[in-house]
């Protein structure tokens, strides 16, 4: 492995850098998620954790997106993976394709999260578009904001962080390569979960945000990566007021959808959705969030 531990770049902005305050927030969000999970289970509307091969969770500031992200991470805790491969957005555009973190553990105010060194090396060795690239993760928040949940709910888990570039031109190929590898590992008895990190519609008023998210979730729940891309393009061309993107992490989501199909998933199950306005944000300028399980 190359490099040392990764420091928490967005502690103090996207979440509290104070360990006690962060622990209290995460505990509250997890408590909410557990209550929602019990209600969904009693209504027969929650997927079997043993059948879940992947998730999509949001990555905004935890006070805004954390309640929805916690729904996914609570289900992940019940699935009890040994390793979570997390495909995040490369907001800075450092990576050329899919940058695999091959450095040390990721530090958080709640403790360090270890890296699955062997699996990281194996994914990087798949070849283009995968490559060892720690720099692609510098300053990036889309994976980092997931780790307080991982540290709280899965303290022994290992991760493989993947920075998926907006310049990637082979999403389906990347997803198929990754999915085949993870399917083989799971067939051999390894408990591996694939997680895509993405928010949804950005900056329209709340009603437009909800409507746009509802539309985009349809191909996503069908695991239709091409349909999702085409629909987002169509929605953006319509010029909806304030809308600048449908999914800020559409690149890791597209890769993940093709990967989970290779892993045996046939559908997505919506665990929960909201907007930043639901958490007290400006209703005139919102961001959408959704948690989805792939089974």
Secondary structure, DSSP 8 states (H G I E B T S, - for coil): --S--B--TTBTTTB-SSHHHHHHHHHHHHHHHHHHHHHHHHTT-S--GGG--EEEE--S-HHHHHHHHHHHHHHHHHHT-SEEEEEEE-TT---SSEEE--SS-EEETTEEEEE-HHHHHHHHTT-TTEEE-SGGGTT--TTGGGHHHHHHH-TT-EEEEEEE-TT-S-HHHHHHHHHHHHHHHHHTT--EEEEEE----BSS-HHHHHHHHHHHHHHHHTT-HHHHHHHHHHHHHTT-TT--BS-TTHHHHHHHHHHHHHTT---EEEEEEEEGGGGT--TTS-BEEEEEEE-
